[in-house]
Amino acid sequence: MSWWERIRRDRILLLAALPGVALLLTFHYLPWLGNVIAFKDYQPYVGILDSPWTGLANFRIIVNGDPAFLNALTNTLIITLLQVLVVFPAPIALALLLDSLMSERLKRTVQSVLYLPHFLSWVIVVAIFMQLLGDGGLLNNFLRDHDLGTVSIVSNPDAFFALVTGQVLWKDAGWATILFLAALSRIDGTLYEASAVDGATRWRQLWHITLPGLRGLIVLLLILRLGDALTVGFEQIVLQQAAVGADASEVLDTYVYNNGILAGDWGVSAAVGLVKGLVGLLLVLGANRLAHRFGEQGVYQR
């Protein structure tokens, strides 16, 4: 069948896909052209085309190690490491616990409660944590009432990394269990029955049946997570930046915003954003190639 015949055959589907393709091109691919200001001394009043070219001058801030940039990079890497080591495994453990519940009614109730925080905006999530852990919040009021002093959590720069990690866990860990619960439901139940007959304990079933059944999905999600490794949540961070200061909370996303939109250094911010995207792309390609070496499918086939 020729291309023209296939197009005529699928014309209804192609027409239905056109709005989605148009949105994808408009909001995801067309903005790529704006990266050209990373190589220009961009002046909003004269426009992108008439702004003078500067070559790689905007990238020198990365190469020369500007202190503000290095501080943002360090904070970003720390939060990324915490999210990979703490946030990423949490939905797996949560899904395993939910799957072990015998009562289907209790399982659905717990799942519904865990999903709810995902639908809250970061404004509401941060406000809830302020009301609970702030200087005038529920925890400190309880401590004052019992003459136990107070603790500073939301305004303490030393506790900021633990605070943002806890917020991400509370908001998204429950929602992320959906994929793992779906994968668990596809594991052949006869494997567990056969292993029980052979005398396998729950731990051995977990190690030899459950985790191998989840391995492909874990590798896939980990590769996708590495693509956003340097994106640690702009809204969440910027909402709390005033309380703890820039030294503790400045990350690459807020650095791009503060340096570009507020300070007007558009070229440098575009250069940082461009490098951040390239690093994410290289991490995905490298992790996918590593997955292929270990016999996994990864994000795409070779």
C-alpha positions in Angstrom: 0.0 0.0 0.0 1.4 3.4 -1.0 1.9 6.4 1.3 -1.0 8.2 -0.4 -3.3 5.2 0.0 -2.4 4.9 3.7 -3.0 8.7 4.2 -6.4 8.4 2.6 -7.3 5.3 4.7 -6.3 7.0 8.0 -7.4 10.5 7.1 -9.9 10.7 10.0 -7.3 9.7 12.5 -4.8 12.2 11.0 -7.4 15.0 11.2 -8.1 14.1 14.8 -4.4 14.2 15.7 -3.8 17.6 14.0 -4.8 19.8 17.1 -2.5 17.8 19.3 0.4 18.1 16.8 -0.2 21.8 16.4 -0.1 22.3 20.2 3.1 20.2 20.5 4.8 22.3 17.7 3.6 25.6 19.1 4.4 25.1 22.8 7.3 22.6 22.8 9.3 22.9 19.5 8.8 26.5 18.4 10.2 27.9 21.7 13.5 26.1 20.9 14.2 28.9 18.4 14.4 31.3 21.4 17.6 29.5 22.5 19.4 31.6 20.0 19.6 34.5 22.6 22.2 32.3 24.4 24.6 33.4 21.7 23.5 37.0 21.6 23.6 40.1 23.8 19.8 40.1 23.8 18.1 43.5 24.1 14.3 43.3 24.5 13.8 46.7 22.9 15.5 45.9 19.7 14.4 42.2 19.4 16.1 38.9 18.9 17.1 39.5 15.2 18.7 42.9 15.8 20.5 42.0 19.0 24.3 41.7 18.5 25.9 38.3 18.3 28.4 37.5 21.2 29.4 33.9 20.3 30.1 31.8 23.4 30.6 34.8 25.8 27.4 34.0 27.7 28.7 30.5 28.4 31.9 31.9 30.2 29.9 32.2 33.4 29.6 28.4 33.5 33.2 27.8 32.5 34.7 30.5 34.8 32.8 29.3 37.8 30.7 32.3 38.8 30.0 32.0 42.6 26.2 32.5 42.2 26.0 29.9 39.5 28.2 27.4 41.4 25.9 27.9 44.5 22.8 27.2 42.4 24.5 24.2 40.7 25.5 22.8 44.1 22.1 23.2 45.6 20.5 21.6 42.5 22.8 18.6 42.6 22.1 18.0 46.4 18.3 18.2 45.8 18.6 15.9 42.8 20.7 13.4 44.7 18.1 13.4 47.5 15.2 12.9 45.1 16.9 10.0 43.4 17.9 8.3 46.6 14.8 9.0 48.7 11.9 10.1 46.5 12.4 7.7 43.6 12.3 4.4 45.7 9.5 5.6 47.9 6.6 4.8 45.5 8.1 1.3 44.9 8.1 0.6 48.7 4.6 2.1 49.0 3.3 0.0 46.1 4.7 -3.1 47.7 3.0 -2.3 51.0 -0.3 -1.5 49.4 -0.1 -4.7 47.3 0.4 -6.8 50.5 -2.9 -5.5 52.0 -5.4 -8.3 52.1 -8.5 -6.2 52.2 -9.4 -4.7 48.8 -11.6 -2.1 50.4 -8.9 -0.9 52.7 -6.4 -0.9 49.8 -8.7 1.3 47.7 -9.3 3.7 50.7 -5.5 4.0 51.4 -4.8 4.5 47.7 -7.4 7.3 47.4 -6.0 9.1 50.5 -2.4 8.8 49.1 -3.5 10.2 45.6 -5.1 13.3 46.9 -2.0 15.5 47.6 -1.0 15.1 43.9 -3.9 17.3 42.8 -2.9 20.2 45.1 -0.9 23.0 43.6 2.5 23.9 45.1 1.0 27.1 46.5 -1.4 25.0 48.7 1.2 22.4 49.6 3.7 25.1 50.8 0.9 26.9 52.7 -0.1 23.6 54.5 3.5 23.0 55.5 3.7 26.6 56.7 0.6 26.1 58.8 1.9 22.9 60.3 5.7 23.6 60.7 6.0 27.4 60.6 7.1 29.5 63.5 3.4 30.2 64.3 2.2 26.8 63.1 0.5 23.9 64.7 3.7 22.1 65.9 5.2 25.2 67.5 1.9 26.2 69.2 1.7 22.7 70.7 5.3 22.9 71.9 4.7 26.4 73.4 1.6 25.2 75.2 3.6 22.4 76.9 6.7 24.6 77.6 8.9 22.7 75.2 10.3 25.7 73.3 10.0 26.0 69.6 11.7 24.5 66.5 12.4 26.4 63.3 11.9 24.3 60.2 10.4 26.2 57.3 12.7 29.2 57.9 15.8 27.3 58.7 18.3 27.1 55.8 20.0 24.0 57.3 16.6 22.1 57.1 15.7 23.4 53.6 16.8 20.3 51.7 15.0 17.9 54.0 11.9 20.1 53.9 11.6 20.2 50.1 12.3 16.5 49.9 9.6 15.8 52.4 7.2 18.0 50.5 7.8 16.1 47.3 7.4 12.8 49.1 4.0 13.9 50.6 2.7 15.3 47.3 3.8 12.8 44.7 4.8 9.5 46.2 1.3 8.2 46.4 0.4 9.2 42.9 3.6 7.6 41.5 2.5 4.2 42.9 -0.1 3.8 40.2 2.4 2.5 37.6 4.0 0.1 40.1 0.7 -1.2 41.3 -0.3 -1.8 37.6 3.0 -3.6 37.0 2.5 -5.7 40.2 -0.9 -6.8 38.9 0.6 -8.2 35.8 3.0 -10.6 37.6 1.8 -14.2 37.1 0.2 -15.3 40.4 1.1 -18.9 39.7 4.8 -18.0 40.3 3.9 -17.1 43.9 1.9 -20.3 44.4 4.7 -22.4 43.0 7.3 -20.7 45.2 5.1 -21.1 48.3 4.9 -24.9 47.6 8.7 -24.9 47.4 8.8 -23.2 50.8 9.9 -19.7 49.7 9.4 -17.0 52.3 7.8 -13.6 51.5 11.2 -12.1 51.4 12.5 -14.6 48.9 9.3 -14.1 46.8 9.9 -10.4 46.9 13.6 -10.8 45.8 13.1 -13.5 43.1 9.6 -12.7 41.7 8.3 -9.3 42.6 11.4 -7.1 42.1 12.4 -8.8 38.8 8.9 -8.2 37.6 9.3 -4.5 38.3 12.8 -4.2 37.1 12.0 -3.0 33.5 9.6 -0.3 34.8 12.1 0.9 37.4 14.8 1.2 34.8 12.5 3.0 32.4 11.3 5.6 35.0 14.9 6.1 36.3 16.1 6.9 32.9 13.2 9.4 32.4 14.0 10.9 35.8 17.6 11.5 34.8 16.3 13.6 31.9 14.9 16.0 34.4 17.8 15.6 36.9 18.6 19.3 37.0 15.0 20.4 37.2 14.1 20.2 40.8 10.9 22.3 40.9 10.7 26.0 40.2 7.4 26.8 41.9 8.1 24.8 45.1 11.5 26.5 45.5 10.7 30.1 44.6 7.7 30.1 47.0 10.0 29.4 49.9 13.1 31.3 48.8 12.3 34.4 50.8 12.0 32.5 54.1 15.4 30.7 53.9 17.5 33.0 51.6 19.1 32.5 48.2 22.2 30.9 49.5 20.3 27.8 50.7 17.5 27.7 48.1 18.9 29.0 44.8 18.8 26.3 42.2 19.4 26.4 38.5 15.7 27.0 37.7 15.4 30.0 40.1 18.8 31.2 39.0 17.6 31.4 35.4 14.5 33.3 36.5 16.2 35.7 38.9 19.2 36.3 36.6 17.2 36.6 33.4 13.7 37.9 34.1 14.4 40.0 37.1 18.0 41.1 36.5 17.7 41.3 32.7 20.7 39.1 31.9 18.8 37.2 29.3 21.8 35.8 27.4 23.4 34.1 30.4 20.2 32.7 31.7 19.4 31.3 28.2 22.9 29.7 28.1 22.4 28.1 31.6 19.0 26.8 30.5 20.5 25.4 27.3 23.3 23.6 29.0 20.9 22.2 31.6 18.8 20.7 28.8 21.8 19.3 27.0 23.0 17.7 30.3 19.6 16.1 30.7 19.7 14.8 27.1 23.2 13.3 27.6 22.1 11.6 30.9 19.1 10.0 29.2 21.3 8.8 26.2 24.0 7.5 28.6 21.6 5.8 31.0 19.6 4.2 28.0 22.9 2.9 26.6 23.8 1.5 30.0 20.4 -0.2 30.3 20.9 -1.9 26.9 24.3 -3.3 28.1 22.4 -4.9 31.1 19.8 -6.4 28.8 17.0 -3.9 29.5 14.9 -2.2 26.8 15.3 1.3 28.2 13.3 4.2 26.8 13.9 3.3 23.1 15.3 0.4 21.2 18.7 0.3 19.5 
